[in-house]
Amino acid sequence: MTQTLFPLVVIILAGSVAALQAPVNAALGASLGSGVAAATISFGVGFVVLLAIMLSSGQADHLARVLSVNRWLLLGGLLGAFYVWAILWTIPLLGVVTAISAMILGQLVVALALDAFGPFGLPIHEVSVPRVLGVVLVASGLILSKV
């Protein structure tokens, strides 16, 4: 149990931060008058912070490896940019609870498929009835959030 407790706490904290990040970025977008500009600034600040951590931890030599990776692996940045823009754009339109619920539902549906098929070298995990019901409950929560 303690082996999974710490990772659970960390990811719950990350989810909390993502929920805070969304309205902060939405407010930045409203202040700037542009969601794309807000997403750009958000990524820029994140880049500077991560670059500083990488340099101060002696991991700069790992950055050069980017020249030898498969190019499709760089899609993570594109996916992240779309996520940040989409969440900051939808927060004012849907509200924080509905936007975050919809985002989580999308993540869970794709996560079930990733667990079922194990792409990218991921281990395969059974798609069980309880796990599917969990996704259905999140979908129900999304519906209830708009009633």
DSSP file (Angstrom, degrees, kcal/mol; ACC not computed):
  #  RESIDUE AA STRUCTURE BP1 BP2  ACC     N-H-->O    O-->H-N    N-H-->O    O-->H-N    TCO  KAPPA ALPHA  PHI   PSI    X-CA   Y-CA   Z-CA
    1    1 A M    >>        0   0    0      0, 0.0     4,-1.6     0, 0.0     3,-0.9   0.000 360.0 360.0 360.0 -44.7    0.0    0.0    0.0
    2    2 A T  H 3>  +     0   0    0      1,-0.3     4,-1.1     2,-0.2     0, 0.0   0.773 360.0  64.9 -66.6 -23.6    2.8    2.5    0.9
    3    3 A Q  H 34 S+     0   0    0      1,-0.2    -1,-0.3     2,-0.2     0, 0.0   0.826 113.8  31.0 -66.4 -31.0    4.4    1.7   -2.5
    4    4 A T  H <> S+     0   0    0     -3,-0.9     4,-1.9     2,-0.1    -2,-0.2   0.609 105.5  75.6-100.4 -14.8    1.4    3.2   -4.2
    5    5 A L  H  X S+     0   0    0     -4,-1.6     4,-2.5     2,-0.2     5,-0.2   0.942  95.1  47.3 -64.9 -48.7    0.4    5.8   -1.7
    6    6 A F  H  X S+     0   0    0     -4,-1.1     4,-2.6     1,-0.2     5,-0.2   0.939 113.0  47.5 -62.5 -48.1    3.2    8.3   -2.5
    7    7 A P  H  > S+     0   0    0      0, 0.0     4,-2.5     0, 0.0    -1,-0.2   0.891 112.2  51.8 -59.9 -36.2    2.7    8.2   -6.3
    8    8 A L  H  X S+     0   0    0     -4,-1.9     4,-2.3     2,-0.2    -2,-0.2   0.921 110.2  47.8 -63.9 -43.1   -1.1    8.6   -5.7
    9    9 A V  H  X S+     0   0    0     -4,-2.5     4,-2.4     2,-0.2    -1,-0.2   0.921 112.4  50.0 -62.9 -43.3   -0.5   11.7   -3.5
   10   10 A V  H  X S+     0   0    0     -4,-2.6     4,-2.3     1,-0.2    -2,-0.2   0.925 113.3  44.5 -62.3 -45.1    1.9   13.1   -6.1
   11   11 A I  H  X S+     0   0    0     -4,-2.5     4,-2.3     2,-0.2    -1,-0.2   0.842 111.7  52.6 -73.5 -31.5   -0.5   12.7   -9.0
   12   12 A I  H  X S+     0   0    0     -4,-2.3     4,-2.2     2,-0.2    -1,-0.2   0.915 110.6  48.9 -64.9 -41.9   -3.5   14.0   -6.9
   13   13 A L  H  X S+     0   0    0     -4,-2.4     4,-2.4     2,-0.2    -2,-0.2   0.912 110.1  51.2 -61.5 -42.6   -1.3   17.0   -6.2
   14   14 A A  H  X S+     0   0    0     -4,-2.3     4,-2.4     1,-0.2    -2,-0.2   0.894 109.4  50.5 -62.2 -39.9   -0.5   17.3   -9.9
   15   15 A G  H  X S+     0   0    0     -4,-2.3     4,-2.2     2,-0.2    -1,-0.2   0.887 109.3  51.2 -63.8 -38.8   -4.2   17.2  -10.7
   16   16 A S  H  X S+     0   0    0     -4,-2.2     4,-1.6     2,-0.2    -2,-0.2   0.912 110.7  48.2 -62.9 -42.7   -4.9   19.9   -8.1
   17   17 A V  H  X S+     0   0    0     -4,-2.4     4,-3.0     2,-0.2    -2,-0.2   0.889 109.7  52.6 -66.0 -38.9   -2.2   22.0   -9.7
   18   18 A A  H  X S+     0   0    0     -4,-2.4     4,-2.0     1,-0.2    -1,-0.2   0.891 107.4  52.3 -63.2 -38.6   -3.7   21.4  -13.2
   19   19 A A  H  < S+     0   0    0     -4,-2.2    -1,-0.2     1,-0.2    -2,-0.2   0.853 114.2  43.0 -65.9 -33.4   -7.1   22.5  -11.9
   20   20 A L  H  X S+     0   0    0     -4,-1.6     4,-1.7     2,-0.2    -2,-0.2   0.863 110.2  56.6 -76.3 -37.4   -5.5   25.7  -10.6
   21   21 A Q  H  X S+     0   0    0     -4,-3.0     4,-3.0     1,-0.2     5,-0.3   0.879  99.3  61.7 -61.3 -39.1   -3.5   26.2  -13.8
   22   22 A A  H  X S+     0   0    0     -4,-2.0     4,-2.3     1,-0.2    -1,-0.2   0.944 108.9  36.9 -59.2 -54.8   -6.5   26.1  -16.0
   23   23 A P  H  > S+     0   0    0      0, 0.0     4,-2.6     0, 0.0    -1,-0.2   0.841 115.5  55.6 -70.2 -28.8   -8.3   29.2  -14.6
   24   24 A V  H  X S+     0   0    0     -4,-1.7     4,-2.3     2,-0.2    -2,-0.2   0.949 111.8  43.3 -63.9 -46.6   -5.0   31.1  -14.1
   25   25 A N  H  X S+     0   0    0     -4,-3.0     4,-2.7     2,-0.2    -1,-0.2   0.875 112.6  53.3 -65.7 -36.5   -4.2   30.5  -17.8
   26   26 A A  H  X S+     0   0    0     -4,-2.3     4,-2.3    -5,-0.3    -1,-0.2   0.913 109.7  47.9 -63.6 -41.6   -7.8   31.5  -18.7
   27   27 A A  H  X S+     0   0    0     -4,-2.6     4,-2.5     2,-0.2    -2,-0.2   0.892 111.0  51.2 -64.9 -39.4   -7.4   34.7  -16.8
   28   28 A L  H  X S+     0   0    0     -4,-2.3     4,-2.5     2,-0.2     6,-0.3   0.923 109.7  50.4 -61.8 -43.6   -4.1   35.4  -18.5
   29   29 A G  H  X>S+     0   0    0     -4,-2.7     4,-1.9     1,-0.2     5,-1.3   0.900 111.2  48.0 -61.3 -41.4   -5.8   34.8  -21.8
   30   30 A A  H  <5S+     0   0    0     -4,-2.3    -1,-0.2     2,-0.2    -2,-0.2   0.903 112.4  49.3 -65.2 -40.6   -8.6   37.2  -20.9
   31   31 A S  H  <5S+     0   0    0     -4,-2.5    -2,-0.2     1,-0.2    -1,-0.2   0.876 118.4  38.9 -66.1 -37.7   -6.0   39.8  -19.8
   32   32 A L  H  <5S-     0   0    0     -4,-2.5    -1,-0.2    -5,-0.2    -2,-0.2   0.708 104.5-128.3 -84.1 -21.2   -4.0   39.5  -23.0
   33   33 A G  T  <5S+     0   0    0     -4,-1.9     2,-0.3    -5,-0.2    -3,-0.2   0.646  81.7  84.1  80.1  14.9   -7.0   39.1  -25.2
   34   34 A S     >< -     0   0    0     -5,-1.3     4,-1.9    -6,-0.3    -2,-0.1  -0.906  57.2-162.8-154.9 120.9   -5.6   36.0  -26.7
   35   35 A G  H  > S+     0   0    0     -2,-0.3     4,-2.6     2,-0.2     5,-0.2   0.859  98.8  54.0 -67.1 -36.2   -5.7   32.3  -25.6
   36   36 A V  H  > S+     0   0    0      2,-0.2     4,-2.3     1,-0.2    -1,-0.2   0.908 108.5  48.6 -66.2 -41.2   -2.8   31.5  -27.9
   37   37 A A  H  > S+     0   0    0      2,-0.2     4,-2.5     1,-0.2    -1,-0.2   0.912 111.9  49.9 -63.5 -41.0   -0.6   34.2  -26.4
   38   38 A A  H  X S+     0   0    0     -4,-1.9     4,-2.6     1,-0.2    -2,-0.2   0.922 111.3  47.9 -63.8 -43.5   -1.5   33.0  -22.9
   39   39 A A  H  X S+     0   0    0     -4,-2.6     4,-2.6     2,-0.2     5,-0.2   0.891 111.0  52.3 -63.4 -39.0   -0.6   29.4  -23.8
   40   40 A T  H  X S+     0   0    0     -4,-2.3     4,-2.4     2,-0.2    -2,-0.2   0.927 111.7  45.2 -62.5 -45.6    2.7   30.6  -25.4
   41   41 A I  H  X S+     0   0    0     -4,-2.5     4,-2.8     2,-0.2     5,-0.2   0.912 111.8  53.0 -65.4 -41.7    3.6   32.5  -22.2
   42   42 A S  H  X S+     0   0    0     -4,-2.6     4,-2.4     1,-0.2    -2,-0.2   0.935 113.0  43.3 -58.5 -47.5    2.5   29.5  -20.0
   43   43 A F  H  X S+     0   0    0     -4,-2.6     4,-2.8     2,-0.2    -1,-0.2   0.876 112.3  54.6 -66.6 -36.3    4.8   27.2  -22.0
   44   44 A G  H  X S+     0   0    0     -4,-2.4     4,-2.3    -5,-0.2    -2,-0.2   0.927 110.1  45.1 -62.8 -45.4    7.6   29.8  -22.0
   45   45 A V  H  X S+     0   0    0     -4,-2.8     4,-2.4     2,-0.2    -2,-0.2   0.933 114.5  49.1 -63.1 -45.8    7.5   30.1  -18.2
   46   46 A G  H  X S+     0   0    0     -4,-2.4     4,-2.7    -5,-0.2     5,-0.2   0.896 109.9  52.2 -59.7 -40.8    7.4   26.3  -17.9
   47   47 A F  H  X S+     0   0    0     -4,-2.8     4,-2.8     2,-0.2    -1,-0.2   0.926 109.5  48.4 -61.0 -46.4   10.3   26.0  -20.4
   48   48 A V  H  X S+     0   0    0     -4,-2.3     4,-2.3     2,-0.2    -2,-0.2   0.918 113.2  47.6 -62.0 -43.9   12.5   28.4  -18.4
   49   49 A V  H  X S+     0   0    0     -4,-2.4     4,-2.2     2,-0.2    -2,-0.2   0.943 115.0  44.8 -63.4 -47.9   11.7   26.6  -15.1
   50   50 A L  H  X S+     0   0    0     -4,-2.7     4,-2.8     1,-0.2    -2,-0.2   0.879 111.7  53.0 -65.9 -37.2   12.4   23.2  -16.5
   51   51 A L  H  X S+     0   0    0     -4,-2.8     4,-2.7    -5,-0.2     5,-0.2   0.920 109.5  48.9 -62.1 -43.6   15.6   24.4  -18.3
   52   52 A A  H  X S+     0   0    0     -4,-2.3     4,-2.5    -5,-0.2    -2,-0.2   0.905 112.7  47.7 -62.7 -42.1   16.9   25.8  -15.0
   53   53 A I  H  X S+     0   0    0     -4,-2.2     4,-1.5     2,-0.2    -2,-0.2   0.927 113.2  48.5 -64.3 -44.4   16.1   22.5  -13.2
   54   54 A M  H  <>S+     0   0    0     -4,-2.8     5,-2.5     1,-0.2     6,-0.4   0.930 114.8  44.1 -62.0 -46.4   17.8   20.5  -15.9
   55   55 A L  H ><5S+     0   0    0     -4,-2.7     3,-1.1     1,-0.2     5,-0.2   0.903 114.2  48.9 -66.8 -41.2   20.9   22.7  -16.0
   56   56 A S  H 3<5S+     0   0    0     -4,-2.5    -1,-0.2     1,-0.2    -2,-0.2   0.721 110.1  52.3 -74.0 -19.0   21.2   22.9  -12.2
   57   57 A S  T 3<5S-     0   0    0     -4,-1.5    -1,-0.2    -5,-0.2    -2,-0.2   0.355 114.7-113.1 -97.4   6.5   20.8   19.1  -11.8
   58   58 A G  T < 5S+     0   0    0     -3,-1.1     3,-0.3    -4,-0.2    -3,-0.2   0.790  82.0 120.9  73.2  27.9   23.6   18.3  -14.3
   59   59 A Q    >>< +     0   0    0     -5,-2.5     3,-1.6    -6,-0.2     4,-0.5   0.229  29.9 110.7-107.4  14.5   21.3   16.8  -17.0
   60   60 A A  H >>  +     0   0    0     -6,-0.4     3,-1.3     1,-0.3     4,-0.6   0.822  69.5  65.1 -59.9 -32.6   22.1   19.2  -19.8
   61   61 A D  H 34 S+     0   0    0      1,-0.3     3,-0.5    -3,-0.3     4,-0.4   0.753  92.2  64.3 -64.1 -22.3   23.9   16.5  -21.8
   62   62 A H  H X4 S+     0   0    0     -3,-1.6     3,-1.2     1,-0.2    -1,-0.3   0.791  89.3  67.7 -70.1 -26.8   20.6   14.6  -22.1
   63   63 A L  H X< S+     0   0    0     -3,-1.3     3,-1.8    -4,-0.5    -1,-0.2   0.850  89.4  63.1 -62.9 -34.9   19.1   17.4  -24.2
   64   64 A A  G >< S+     0   0    0     -4,-0.6     3,-1.5    -3,-0.5    -1,-0.3   0.737  86.6  74.3 -63.3 -22.0   21.5   16.7  -27.1
   65   65 A R  G X> S+     0   0    0     -3,-1.2     3,-2.1    -4,-0.4     4,-0.5   0.671  72.9  83.8 -65.1 -16.2   19.8   13.2  -27.4
   66   66 A V  G X4 S+     0   0    0     -3,-1.8     3,-0.7     1,-0.3    -1,-0.3   0.794  80.3  64.9 -59.0 -26.5   16.8   14.9  -29.0
   67   67 A L  G <4 S+     0   0    0     -3,-1.5    -1,-0.3     1,-0.2    -2,-0.2   0.704 105.4  43.4 -69.3 -18.5   18.7   14.8  -32.3
   68   68 A S  G <4 S+     0   0    0     -3,-2.1    -1,-0.2    -4,-0.2    -2,-0.2   0.421  91.5 100.3-108.9   1.1   18.6   11.0  -32.3
   69   69 A V  S << S-     0   0    0     -3,-0.7     2,-0.1    -4,-0.5     5,-0.1  -0.489  86.6 -89.6 -85.4 158.1   15.0   10.3  -31.2
   70   70 A N    >   -     0   0    0     -2,-0.1     3,-1.7     1,-0.1     4,-0.3  -0.446  36.7-128.3 -61.4 135.5   12.2    9.4  -33.6
   71   71 A R  G >  S+     0   0    0      1,-0.3     3,-1.9     2,-0.2     4,-0.2   0.798 104.1  66.9 -60.9 -30.8   10.5   12.6  -34.6
   72   72 A W  G >  S+     0   0    0      1,-0.3     3,-1.7     2,-0.2    -1,-0.3   0.758  87.0  70.5 -64.1 -21.9    7.0   11.4  -33.7
   73   73 A L  G X  S+     0   0    0     -3,-1.7     3,-0.9     1,-0.3    -1,-0.3   0.684  86.6  66.6 -67.7 -16.3    8.1   11.5  -30.0
   74   74 A L  G X> S+     0   0    0     -3,-1.9     3,-1.2    -4,-0.3     4,-0.7   0.515  74.0  90.0 -81.3  -4.5    8.1   15.3  -30.2
   75   75 A L  H <>  +     0   0    0     -3,-1.7     4,-2.9     1,-0.2     5,-0.2   0.721  67.5  79.0 -63.3 -20.6    4.3   15.2  -30.7
   76   76 A G  H <> S+     0   0    0     -3,-0.9     4,-2.5     1,-0.2    -1,-0.2   0.875  91.5  51.2 -56.2 -38.1    4.1   15.4  -26.9
   77   77 A G  H <> S+     0   0    0     -3,-1.2     4,-2.3     2,-0.2    -1,-0.2   0.901 110.5  48.1 -65.4 -41.0    4.8   19.2  -27.1
   78   78 A L  H  X S+     0   0    0     -4,-0.7     4,-2.3     2,-0.2    -2,-0.2   0.917 112.8  48.3 -64.2 -43.8    2.1   19.6  -29.7
   79   79 A L  H  X S+     0   0    0     -4,-2.9     4,-2.4     1,-0.2    -2,-0.2   0.904 112.1  49.3 -63.6 -41.6   -0.4   17.6  -27.6
   80   80 A G  H  X S+     0   0    0     -4,-2.5     4,-2.6    -5,-0.2    -1,-0.2   0.890 109.3  52.0 -64.8 -39.6    0.5   19.7  -24.5
   81   81 A A  H  X S+     0   0    0     -4,-2.3     4,-2.4     2,-0.2     5,-0.2   0.918 110.5  48.1 -63.6 -42.7    0.1   22.9  -26.4
   82   82 A F  H  X S+     0   0    0     -4,-2.3     4,-3.1     2,-0.2     5,-0.2   0.923 111.6  50.9 -63.0 -43.2   -3.4   21.9  -27.6
   83   83 A Y  H  X S+     0   0    0     -4,-2.4     4,-2.7     2,-0.2     5,-0.3   0.949 111.7  45.9 -58.3 -50.7   -4.3   20.8  -24.0
   84   84 A V  H  X S+     0   0    0     -4,-2.6     4,-2.0     1,-0.2     5,-0.2   0.926 116.6  44.8 -62.7 -44.8   -3.3   24.1  -22.5
   85   85 A W  H  X S+     0   0    0     -4,-2.4     4,-2.0    -5,-0.2    -1,-0.2   0.941 114.5  49.1 -63.5 -46.1   -5.0   26.2  -25.2
   86   86 A A  H  X S+     0   0    0     -4,-3.1     4,-2.2    -5,-0.2    -2,-0.2   0.903 112.6  46.5 -62.6 -42.9   -8.2   24.0  -25.1
   87   87 A I  H  X S+     0   0    0     -4,-2.7     4,-1.7    -5,-0.2    -1,-0.2   0.900 113.9  47.0 -70.3 -38.9   -8.6   24.2  -21.3
   88   88 A L  H  < S+     0   0    0     -4,-2.0    -1,-0.2    -5,-0.3    -2,-0.2   0.821 114.6  48.4 -72.8 -26.8   -8.0   27.9  -21.1
   89   89 A W  H  X S+     0   0    0     -4,-2.0     4,-0.5    -5,-0.2    -2,-0.2   0.859 114.9  43.7 -75.8 -36.6  -10.4   28.5  -23.9
   90   90 A T  H  X>S+     0   0    0     -4,-2.2     4,-3.2    -5,-0.2     5,-0.6   0.746  94.6  77.4 -84.6 -23.2  -13.2   26.3  -22.5
   91   91 A I  H  X5S+     0   0    0     -4,-1.7     4,-2.4     1,-0.2    -1,-0.2   0.928  98.9  42.8 -53.4 -51.3  -13.0   27.4  -18.8
   92   92 A P  H  45S+     0   0    0      0, 0.0    -1,-0.2     0, 0.0    -2,-0.2   0.825 119.8  44.9 -67.4 -26.9  -14.9   30.7  -19.4
   93   93 A L  H  <5S+     0   0    0     -4,-0.5    -2,-0.2    -3,-0.2    -3,-0.1   0.865 130.5  18.1 -82.4 -37.9  -17.4   29.0  -21.7
   94   94 A L  H  <5S-     0   0    0     -4,-3.2     4,-0.4     1,-0.1    -3,-0.2   0.662 105.0-113.9-108.2 -21.6  -18.1   25.9  -19.6
   95   95 A G     X< -     0   0    0     -4,-2.4     4,-2.3    -5,-0.6     5,-0.2  -0.103  35.4 -81.6  92.7 158.5  -16.9   26.7  -16.1
   96   96 A V  H  > S+     0   0    0      1,-0.2     4,-2.8     2,-0.2     5,-0.3   0.927 125.3  49.1 -64.9 -47.8  -14.1   25.1  -14.2
   97   97 A V  H  > S+     0   0    0      1,-0.2     4,-2.5     2,-0.2    -1,-0.2   0.930 115.7  42.5 -61.3 -46.9  -15.9   22.0  -13.0
   98   98 A T  H  > S+     0   0    0     -4,-0.4     4,-2.6     2,-0.2     5,-0.2   0.926 116.1  47.7 -68.0 -44.2  -17.4   21.1  -16.4
   99   99 A A  H  X S+     0   0    0     -4,-2.3     4,-2.3     2,-0.2    -2,-0.2   0.934 115.7  44.1 -62.6 -45.7  -14.2   21.8  -18.4
  100  100 A I  H  X S+     0   0    0     -4,-2.8     4,-2.7    -5,-0.2    -1,-0.2   0.899 113.3  51.9 -66.4 -40.0  -12.1   19.8  -16.0
  101  101 A S  H  X S+     0   0    0     -4,-2.5     4,-2.5    -5,-0.3    -2,-0.2   0.916 111.1  47.2 -61.9 -43.2  -14.7   17.0  -15.9
  102  102 A A  H  X S+     0   0    0     -4,-2.6     4,-2.3     2,-0.2    -1,-0.2   0.902 112.2  50.4 -65.1 -40.3  -14.7   16.8  -19.7
  103  103 A M  H  X S+     0   0    0     -4,-2.3     4,-2.2    -5,-0.2    -2,-0.2   0.925 111.6  47.6 -62.8 -44.3  -10.9   16.8  -19.8
  104  104 A I  H  X S+     0   0    0     -4,-2.7     4,-2.7     2,-0.2    -2,-0.2   0.895 109.5  53.6 -65.0 -39.8  -10.7   14.0  -17.3
  105  105 A L  H  X S+     0   0    0     -4,-2.5     4,-2.4     1,-0.2     5,-0.2   0.932 109.2  48.9 -59.9 -45.4  -13.4   12.0  -19.2
  106  106 A G  H  X S+     0   0    0     -4,-2.3     4,-2.0     1,-0.2     5,-0.2   0.912 111.6  49.5 -59.5 -42.6  -11.3   12.3  -22.3
  107  107 A Q  H  X S+     0   0    0     -4,-2.2     4,-2.6     1,-0.2    -2,-0.2   0.912 111.4  48.9 -62.2 -43.1   -8.2   11.2  -20.5
  108  108 A L  H  X S+     0   0    0     -4,-2.7     4,-2.3     2,-0.2    -2,-0.2   0.883 109.0  51.5 -68.5 -38.9  -10.0    8.2  -19.0
  109  109 A V  H  X S+     0   0    0     -4,-2.4     4,-1.5     2,-0.2    -1,-0.2   0.941 115.7  41.6 -63.0 -46.3  -11.4    7.0  -22.3
  110  110 A V  H  X S+     0   0    0     -4,-2.0     4,-2.6    -5,-0.2    -2,-0.2   0.882 111.6  57.0 -67.7 -37.3   -8.0    7.1  -23.9
  111  111 A A  H  X S+     0   0    0     -4,-2.6     4,-2.8     1,-0.2     5,-0.2   0.891 103.7  53.3 -61.6 -39.6   -6.4    5.6  -20.8
  112  112 A L  H  X S+     0   0    0     -4,-2.3     4,-2.2     2,-0.2    -1,-0.2   0.925 110.9  46.3 -60.6 -43.4   -8.7    2.6  -21.1
  113  113 A A  H  X S+     0   0    0     -4,-1.5     4,-2.3     2,-0.2     5,-0.3   0.907 112.1  50.7 -65.3 -41.5   -7.6    2.1  -24.7
  114  114 A L  H  X S+     0   0    0     -4,-2.6     4,-2.5     1,-0.2    -2,-0.2   0.913 112.2  47.2 -63.0 -42.1   -3.9    2.5  -23.8
  115  115 A D  H  < S+     0   0    0     -4,-2.8    10,-2.3     1,-0.2    -1,-0.2   0.894 113.1  49.8 -63.8 -39.6   -4.2    0.0  -20.9
  116  116 A A  H  < S+     0   0    0     -4,-2.2    -2,-0.2    -5,-0.2    -1,-0.2   0.877 125.0  24.6 -68.7 -38.5   -6.1   -2.5  -23.2
  117  117 A F  H  < S-     0   0    0     -4,-2.3    -2,-0.2    -5,-0.1    -3,-0.2   0.651  88.6-142.2-107.6 -18.0   -3.6   -2.3  -26.1
  118  118 A G    ><  +     0   0    0     -4,-2.5     3,-0.6    -5,-0.3     4,-0.2   0.860  29.8 177.6  62.5  41.3   -0.3   -1.3  -24.5
  119  119 A P  G >   +     0   0    0      0, 0.0     3,-1.8     0, 0.0    -1,-0.1  -0.227  60.0  34.3 -69.6 169.0    1.1    1.0  -27.2
  120  120 A F  G 3  S-     0   0    0      1,-0.3    -2,-0.1     2,-0.0    -6,-0.0   0.709 137.1 -63.0  61.6  22.5    4.4    2.9  -26.7
  121  121 A G  G <  S+     0   0    0     -3,-0.6    -1,-0.3     1,-0.2    -3,-0.1   0.617  93.7 152.0  80.1  12.2    5.8   -0.1  -24.7
  122  122 A L    <   -     0   0    0     -3,-1.8    -1,-0.2    -4,-0.2     2,-0.1  -0.462  50.9-107.2 -73.8 147.1    3.2    0.3  -21.9
  123  123 A P        -     0   0    0      0, 0.0     2,-0.4     0, 0.0    -5,-0.2  -0.469  35.7-112.4 -70.2 147.5    2.2   -2.8  -20.0
  124  124 A I        -     0   0    0     -7,-0.1     2,-0.4    -2,-0.1    -8,-0.2  -0.665  33.3-169.4 -82.5 134.3   -1.3   -4.1  -20.8
  125  125 A H        -     0   0    0    -10,-2.3    -7,-0.1    -2,-0.4     2,-0.0  -0.973  30.3-100.8-124.1 140.0   -3.8   -3.9  -18.0
  126  126 A E        -     0   0    0     -2,-0.4     2,-1.1     1,-0.1   -10,-0.1  -0.299  22.4-136.8 -60.7 135.3   -7.2   -5.5  -18.0
  127  127 A V        -     0   0    0    -11,-0.1     2,-0.1   -12,-0.1    -1,-0.1  -0.805  39.1-176.4 -92.0  95.8  -10.2   -3.3  -18.9
  128  128 A S     >  -     0   0    0     -2,-1.1     4,-2.3     1,-0.1     5,-0.2  -0.431  40.1-107.3 -95.1 165.6  -12.5   -4.6  -16.2
  129  129 A V  H  > S+     0   0    0      1,-0.2     4,-2.9     2,-0.2     5,-0.2   0.917 118.8  53.2 -58.2 -46.3  -16.1   -3.8  -15.5
  130  130 A P  H  > S+     0   0    0      0, 0.0     4,-1.9     0, 0.0    -1,-0.2   0.889 109.8  48.7 -59.1 -36.9  -15.2   -1.8  -12.4
  131  131 A R  H  > S+     0   0    0      2,-0.2     4,-1.6     1,-0.2    -2,-0.2   0.912 112.4  47.3 -69.1 -41.2  -12.8    0.3  -14.4
  132  132 A V  H  X S+     0   0    0     -4,-2.3     4,-2.4     1,-0.2    -1,-0.2   0.903 110.3  53.2 -65.1 -40.4  -15.4    0.9  -17.1
  133  133 A L  H  X S+     0   0    0     -4,-2.9     4,-2.6     1,-0.2    -1,-0.2   0.871 104.2  56.6 -62.3 -35.9  -18.0    1.8  -14.5
  134  134 A G  H  X S+     0   0    0     -4,-1.9     4,-1.8    -5,-0.2    -1,-0.2   0.911 108.4  46.6 -60.2 -42.0  -15.5    4.3  -13.1
  135  135 A V  H  X S+     0   0    0     -4,-1.6     4,-2.4     2,-0.2    -2,-0.2   0.901 110.7  52.6 -66.2 -40.9  -15.4    6.0  -16.5
  136  136 A V  H  X S+     0   0    0     -4,-2.4     4,-2.5     1,-0.2    -2,-0.2   0.888 107.2  52.9 -61.8 -38.9  -19.2    5.9  -16.7
  137  137 A L  H  X S+     0   0    0     -4,-2.6     4,-2.4     2,-0.2    -1,-0.2   0.896 108.2  49.4 -64.4 -39.2  -19.4    7.6  -13.3
  138  138 A V  H  X S+     0   0    0     -4,-1.8     4,-2.3     2,-0.2    -2,-0.2   0.915 110.5  50.9 -64.7 -41.5  -17.1   10.4  -14.5
  139  139 A A  H  X S+     0   0    0     -4,-2.4     4,-2.3     1,-0.2    -2,-0.2   0.902 109.9  50.5 -60.7 -40.3  -19.3   10.8  -17.6
  140  140 A S  H  X S+     0   0    0     -4,-2.5     4,-2.8     1,-0.2    -2,-0.2   0.902 108.7  51.7 -63.8 -40.8  -22.3   11.0  -15.3
  141  141 A G  H  X S+     0   0    0     -4,-2.4     4,-2.0     2,-0.2    -2,-0.2   0.886 107.6  52.9 -61.5 -39.5  -20.6   13.6  -13.3
  142  142 A L  H  X S+     0   0    0     -4,-2.3     4,-0.6     2,-0.2    -2,-0.2   0.938 110.6  46.8 -61.0 -47.1  -19.9   15.6  -16.4
  143  143 A I  H >< S+     0   0    0     -4,-2.3     3,-1.2     1,-0.2     4,-0.3   0.934 112.7  49.6 -60.3 -46.4  -23.6   15.4  -17.3
  144  144 A L  H >< S+     0   0    0     -4,-2.8     3,-1.1     1,-0.3    -1,-0.2   0.814 101.1  64.2 -63.5 -29.8  -24.6   16.4  -13.8
  145  145 A S  H 3< S+     0   0    0     -4,-2.0    -1,-0.3     1,-0.2   -47,-0.2   0.710 106.9  43.1 -68.2 -17.9  -22.2   19.4  -13.9
  146  146 A K  T <<        0   0    0     -3,-1.2    -1,-0.2    -4,-0.6    -2,-0.2   0.388 360.0 360.0-106.3   1.4  -24.2   21.0  -16.7
  147  147 A V    <         0   0    0     -3,-1.1    -1,-0.1    -4,-0.3    -2,-0.1   0.493 360.0 360.0 -77.6 360.0  -27.7   20.3  -15.3
